[in-house]
Amino acid sequence: MIDKYTAQAPTKEAAIEKGLKALGLKKEAAEIEVTEPGKKGFLGIGQKDAVVVVKRKNTTNDAKSVLASSFLKEEILPKDKPTAEKELFIADEHPTDPMEEEAIVEPVAESSEEVKESQETTATESNNVVETEEPVAEETKPTISEEERQKIEKTDAAAIQQVTDYLTDVTKKMGIEDVTIHVEKQGKKVQYNIETEDAGLVIGRHGKVLNSLQTLAQIQLHQLADSKFFAKVDAEAYRDRRQKTVEQLAKRTADKVKQTNRPVTLEPMPAHERKLIHRYLNHHQGIQTHSEGKEPHRYLVVEPEE
């Protein structure tokens, strides 16, 4: 029996009804939190589903109570520590590598103080994923039965497969027929590698299509799986190649600023790439960076240090 359910539907009322039905509750026996009121849009454009969290009021299962408190602890982490929940709704990336972690969450911190702070957290990053959960004391860890553990694993496996099918369906609707998706799971990281002869269409200019697919995958995985996973979508190892390209751009820009002693404005780029340049150039003496503009046209300015 689950005590919390996140429901998504075209309207707030439909989402609440869906959550109550999933938990088998009446409205008076549940706590309802509206995290996204939804948006009707115009002629189907700009429409957003409503998202609500439905919780059981009186939990009698002690183990479930401890588990619920663990989830609550994650939801009220200090604001200066970005969580996976926040990152899910930030910009157009996802938190699975330095190119994704700030992209799937909005707004992304980019001040010099926050850049320094992000550097300090680098030591806690594993394969480009920032660990945001605080350590839980051994005695407070929830204990679950073997049956519950197997049920969770089964649900997670089904969710990962559903996201694979979803990405396949989306790419086919883009007119790409020869699509094969290979899934690699390492701990909480799930990577979907798209293989197709039309990789350029899947990647898009500067990876914009790939980033959008990754955002969709992260949202679906968050809704379907019992565990908290971080989705990464890649094609032809684009992520690694793009990271090297951005680092080379940062180096060339820094050299130009030092030679001319004049600021250089870069073209608009996703939040995770701006942060990558922030961190990279923070090691260069005599150089400072800041971002200007509004998403999706926010850009980076590299200038001589005052």
RORO-235707 format. One record per residue (C-alpha): y, x, z; residue number from 1. Coordinates in Angstrom, 3 decimals. Layout:
<atom <Y,X,Z>,NUM> ...
***
This chain:
<atom <0.000,0.000,0.000>,1> <atom <3.344,1.439,-1.003>,2> <atom <6.534,0.864,0.976>,3> <atom <9.140,1.792,-1.634>,4> <atom <9.476,1.000,-5.316>,5> <atom <12.164,1.937,-7.839>,6> <atom <12.493,-0.810,-10.430>,7> <atom <14.344,-0.763,-13.746>,8> <atom <15.183,-3.814,-15.847>,9> <atom <17.928,-5.111,-18.183>,10> <atom <19.641,-6.953,-15.284>,11> <atom <20.020,-6.342,-11.551>,12> <atom <18.269,-9.629,-10.721>,13> <atom <15.323,-8.815,-12.978>,14> <atom <15.000,-5.348,-11.440>,15> <atom <15.003,-6.801,-7.912>,16> <atom <12.365,-9.348,-8.887>,17> <atom <10.256,-6.603,-10.442>,18> <atom <10.477,-4.467,-7.292>,19> <atom <9.608,-7.385,-4.990>,20> <atom <6.630,-8.277,-7.159>,21> <atom <5.375,-4.675,-7.176>,22> <atom <5.457,-4.552,-3.360>,23> <atom <4.223,-8.124,-2.939>,24> <atom <7.246,-9.055,-0.823>,25> <atom <9.702,-11.869,-0.420>,26> <atom <13.388,-11.004,-0.618>,27> <atom <13.996,-11.487,3.115>,28> <atom <11.235,-8.982,3.941>,29> <atom <12.733,-6.189,1.844>,30> <atom <15.666,-3.803,1.877>,31> <atom <17.315,-3.633,-1.544>,32> <atom <19.547,-0.802,-2.725>,33> <atom <21.264,-1.040,-6.132>,34> <atom <21.551,2.500,-7.516>,35> <atom <22.643,1.452,-11.026>,36> <atom <24.138,-2.016,-11.632>,37> <atom <23.418,-1.890,-15.355>,38> <atom <25.641,-2.543,-18.340>,39> <atom <25.344,-5.197,-21.029>,40> <atom <26.940,-3.196,-23.833>,41> <atom <28.092,-4.661,-27.115>,42> <atom <25.550,-5.676,-29.761>,43> <atom <23.010,-3.510,-28.009>,44> <atom <25.266,-0.435,-28.053>,45> <atom <25.992,1.169,-24.705>,46> <atom <23.518,-1.030,-22.860>,47> <atom <22.152,0.414,-19.620>,48> <atom <19.334,-0.956,-17.485>,49> <atom <19.911,-1.784,-13.851>,50> <atom <18.028,0.358,-11.316>,51> <atom <17.253,-0.811,-7.774>,52> <atom <15.220,0.622,-4.898>,53> <atom <13.183,-1.952,-2.972>,54> <atom <11.837,-0.938,0.451>,55> <atom <9.513,-2.688,2.866>,56> <atom <11.418,-3.525,6.086>,57> <atom <8.703,-3.182,8.739>,58> <atom <6.175,-0.457,8.016>,59> <atom <3.102,-0.514,10.219>,60> <atom <1.348,2.478,8.773>,61> <atom <2.428,5.582,10.746>,62> <atom <1.518,7.999,7.989>,63> <atom <3.554,6.011,5.487>,64> <atom <6.487,5.960,7.919>,65> <atom <6.490,9.753,8.096>,66> <atom <6.261,9.949,4.330>,67> <atom <9.181,7.547,3.972>,68> <atom <11.285,9.614,6.351>,69> <atom <10.514,12.661,4.242>,70> <atom <11.852,10.872,1.154>,71> <atom <14.934,9.783,3.107>,72> <atom <15.576,13.372,4.147>,73> <atom <15.647,14.432,0.506>,74> <atom <18.090,11.655,-0.373>,75> <atom <20.661,12.684,2.265>,76> <atom <20.700,16.412,1.699>,77> <atom <24.177,17.994,1.958>,78> <atom <26.311,17.403,-1.123>,79> <atom <26.633,21.115,-1.823>,80> <atom <22.909,21.408,-2.454>,81> <atom <21.998,19.764,-5.798>,82> <atom <18.779,17.765,-5.481>,83> <atom <16.258,16.803,-8.133>,84> <atom <17.311,13.182,-7.654>,85> <atom <20.918,14.085,-8.464>,86> <atom <19.912,16.222,-11.332>,87> <atom <18.055,13.408,-12.924>,88> <atom <21.357,11.648,-13.614>,89> <atom <23.558,14.663,-14.417>,90> <atom <24.637,15.242,-18.008>,91> <atom <22.000,15.652,-20.677>,92> <atom <19.567,18.238,-19.300>,93> <atom <16.799,18.494,-16.898>,94> <atom <16.048,20.771,-14.053>,95> <atom <13.225,22.833,-15.312>,96> <atom <14.888,26.049,-16.356>,97> <atom <18.324,27.651,-16.238>,98> <atom <19.134,25.805,-19.437>,99> <atom <17.959,22.469,-18.046>,100> <atom <18.522,22.434,-14.321>,101> <atom <22.201,21.496,-14.456>,102> <atom <21.898,19.535,-17.621>,103> <atom <19.930,16.624,-16.460>,104> <atom <22.513,15.931,-13.663>,105> <atom <26.329,15.017,-13.500>,106> <atom <28.847,16.262,-12.619>,107> <atom <27.835,19.924,-12.726>,108> <atom <29.585,22.266,-10.313>,109> <atom <31.408,25.030,-12.154>,110> <atom <34.118,26.430,-9.885>,111> <atom <34.059,30.122,-9.053>,112> <atom <32.907,29.291,-5.536>,113> <atom <30.080,27.142,-6.853>,114> <atom <29.090,29.822,-9.360>,115> <atom <28.834,32.308,-6.491>,116> <atom <26.802,29.784,-4.558>,117> <atom <24.447,29.272,-7.494>,118> <atom <23.894,33.024,-7.625>,119> <atom <22.952,33.054,-3.979>,120> <atom <20.289,30.445,-4.703>,121> <atom <18.795,32.489,-7.542>,122> <atom <16.417,34.164,-5.121>,123> <atom <14.887,30.762,-4.406>,124> <atom <14.392,29.897,-8.052>,125> <atom <10.894,29.868,-9.456>,126> <atom <10.623,30.060,-13.242>,127> <atom <14.209,28.794,-13.501>,128> <atom <13.717,25.779,-11.220>,129> <atom <15.919,25.655,-8.128>,130> <atom <14.020,24.711,-4.999>,131> <atom <16.267,22.187,-3.259>,132> <atom <13.922,20.799,-0.633>,133> <atom <14.388,22.038,2.912>,134> <atom <11.265,23.353,4.636>,135> <atom <9.479,20.699,6.663>,136> <atom <8.038,21.630,10.016>,137> <atom <4.268,21.666,10.024>,138> <atom <3.989,18.913,12.624>,139> <atom <6.214,16.544,10.596>,140> <atom <4.250,16.763,7.361>,141> <atom <2.719,13.402,6.442>,142> <atom <-1.040,13.261,6.466>,143> <atom <-2.772,11.257,3.782>,144> <atom <-6.393,10.440,3.300>,145> <atom <-8.526,11.924,0.557>,146> <atom <-8.640,8.508,-1.084>,147> <atom <-4.833,8.275,-1.152>,148> <atom <-4.553,11.831,-2.475>,149> <atom <-6.929,11.057,-5.333>,150> <atom <-5.018,7.872,-6.072>,151> <atom <-1.736,9.792,-6.287>,152> <atom <-3.292,12.438,-8.570>,153> <atom <-4.681,9.720,-10.821>,154> <atom <-1.298,7.984,-11.026>,155> <atom <0.460,11.290,-11.769>,156> <atom <-2.013,12.183,-14.523>,157> <atom <-1.565,8.753,-16.100>,158> <atom <2.238,9.120,-15.895>,159> <atom <2.179,12.524,-17.608>,160> <atom <0.047,11.072,-20.404>,161> <atom <2.333,8.041,-20.754>,162> <atom <5.333,10.331,-21.200>,163> <atom <3.388,12.269,-23.840>,164> <atom <2.704,9.031,-25.714>,165> <atom <6.341,7.990,-25.272>,166> <atom <7.680,11.245,-26.776>,167> <atom <5.212,10.932,-29.642>,168> <atom <6.404,7.398,-30.340>,169> <atom <10.090,8.390,-30.194>,170> <atom <9.667,11.317,-32.586>,171> <atom <7.712,9.171,-35.013>,172> <atom <10.516,6.613,-34.984>,173> <atom <12.797,9.508,-35.923>,174> <atom <10.729,9.769,-39.117>,175> <atom <8.623,12.747,-37.985>,176> <atom <4.956,11.936,-38.540>,177> <atom <3.097,15.233,-38.026>,178> <atom <3.729,15.487,-34.280>,179> <atom <1.394,17.104,-31.770>,180> <atom <2.439,17.481,-28.138>,181> <atom <0.800,20.053,-25.874>,182> <atom <1.245,19.539,-22.130>,183> <atom <1.304,22.368,-19.579>,184> <atom <1.470,21.539,-15.870>,185> <atom <2.250,24.171,-13.251>,186> <atom <2.836,22.775,-9.793>,187> <atom <5.747,20.346,-10.051>,188> <atom <6.741,21.518,-13.545>,189> <atom <5.482,19.629,-16.589>,190> <atom <6.280,21.127,-19.991>,191> <atom <5.893,19.168,-23.222>,192> <atom <5.687,21.481,-26.239>,193> <atom <6.291,19.577,-29.482>,194> <atom <4.544,21.007,-32.521>,195> <atom <5.675,19.831,-35.962>,196> <atom <6.723,21.187,-39.340>,197> <atom <10.064,19.387,-38.877>,198> <atom <10.959,21.283,-35.696>,199> <atom <14.589,21.491,-36.808>,200> <atom <14.927,17.711,-36.558>,201> <atom <13.379,17.707,-33.095>,202> <atom <15.668,20.498,-31.868>,203> <atom <18.952,19.385,-33.424>,204> <atom <22.221,21.331,-33.520>,205> <atom <22.398,23.633,-30.501>,206> <atom <19.352,21.799,-29.088>,207> <atom <21.146,18.472,-28.602>,208> <atom <18.206,16.340,-29.785>,209> <atom <15.770,18.387,-27.701>,210> <atom <17.994,17.965,-24.636>,211> <atom <18.109,14.199,-25.176>,212> <atom <14.320,14.029,-25.468>,213> <atom <14.044,16.024,-22.260>,214> <atom <16.374,13.632,-20.443>,215> <atom <14.268,10.668,-21.579>,216> <atom <11.072,12.436,-20.514>,217> <atom <12.508,13.208,-17.064>,218> <atom <13.590,9.605,-16.492>,219> <atom <10.211,8.234,-17.575>,220> <atom <8.307,10.732,-15.437>,221> <atom <10.484,9.927,-12.434>,222> <atom <9.785,6.209,-12.831>,223> <atom <6.043,6.428,-13.480>,224> <atom <4.710,9.251,-11.297>,225> <atom <4.176,9.109,-7.535>,226> <atom <5.025,12.811,-7.196>,227> <atom <8.382,14.381,-8.004>,228> <atom <8.002,16.345,-11.262>,229> <atom <10.463,18.328,-13.366>,230> <atom <10.099,17.709,-17.105>,231> <atom <10.806,20.280,-19.789>,232> <atom <10.648,19.547,-23.509>,233> <atom <10.524,22.428,-25.977>,234> <atom <9.744,23.087,-29.642>,235> <atom <8.926,26.449,-31.213>,236> <atom <9.996,28.269,-28.019>,237> <atom <13.584,27.186,-28.683>,238> <atom <14.553,27.339,-24.995>,239> <atom <13.845,31.064,-24.685>,240> <atom <15.542,31.861,-27.995>,241> <atom <18.624,29.823,-27.118>,242> <atom <18.952,31.507,-23.734>,243> <atom <19.005,34.935,-25.388>,244> <atom <21.585,33.703,-27.920>,245> <atom <23.859,32.404,-25.149>,246> <atom <23.583,35.680,-23.220>,247> <atom <24.500,37.643,-26.363>,248> <atom <27.482,35.325,-26.909>,249> <atom <28.615,35.937,-23.338>,250> <atom <28.419,39.713,-23.768>,251> <atom <30.341,39.698,-27.075>,252> <atom <33.002,37.448,-25.584>,253> <atom <33.408,39.657,-22.506>,254> <atom <33.793,42.754,-24.687>,255> <atom <36.427,41.008,-26.815>,256> <atom <38.425,39.911,-23.762>,257> <atom <38.385,43.444,-22.347>,258> <atom <39.498,44.941,-25.676>,259> <atom <42.314,42.467,-26.365>,260> <atom <43.212,41.566,-22.775>,261> <atom <43.553,37.973,-23.983>,262> <atom <41.535,34.844,-23.091>,263> <atom <38.839,33.533,-25.445>,264> <atom <37.932,29.855,-25.679>,265> <atom <34.334,29.024,-26.589>,266> <atom <33.197,25.909,-28.393>,267> <atom <31.982,22.917,-26.307>,268> <atom <28.473,23.381,-24.975>,269> <atom <26.085,21.678,-22.516>,270> <atom <26.602,22.164,-18.804>,271> <atom <23.511,24.343,-18.306>,272> <atom <24.710,26.804,-20.974>,273> <atom <28.178,26.997,-19.436>,274> <atom <26.646,27.789,-16.075>,275> <atom <24.414,30.411,-17.657>,276> <atom <27.522,32.177,-19.020>,277> <atom <29.306,31.750,-15.676>,278> <atom <26.474,33.543,-13.884>,279> <atom <26.061,36.206,-16.547>,280> <atom <29.756,37.152,-16.696>,281> <atom <30.201,37.059,-12.930>,282> <atom <28.698,40.572,-12.946>,283> <atom <31.366,41.868,-15.354>,284> <atom <34.360,43.399,-13.616>,285> <atom <37.785,42.348,-14.874>,286> <atom <36.448,39.065,-16.309>,287> <atom <36.696,35.532,-14.973>,288> <atom <35.588,32.175,-16.388>,289> <atom <36.402,28.518,-15.949>,290> <atom <35.672,25.245,-17.757>,291> <atom <38.126,22.758,-19.205>,292> <atom <37.933,19.384,-20.922>,293> <atom <35.659,16.409,-20.332>,294> <atom <32.027,15.842,-21.262>,295> <atom <30.662,15.960,-23.872>,296> <atom <33.493,18.173,-25.145>,297> <atom <33.822,20.380,-22.068>,298> <atom <34.232,24.037,-22.988>,299> <atom <34.387,27.465,-21.371>,300> <atom <37.364,29.832,-21.186>,301> <atom <36.743,33.563,-20.645>,302> <atom <39.852,35.481,-19.596>,303> <atom <41.023,38.723,-17.955>,304> <atom <40.827,38.648,-14.180>,305> <atom <44.199,38.227,-12.505>,306> 
***
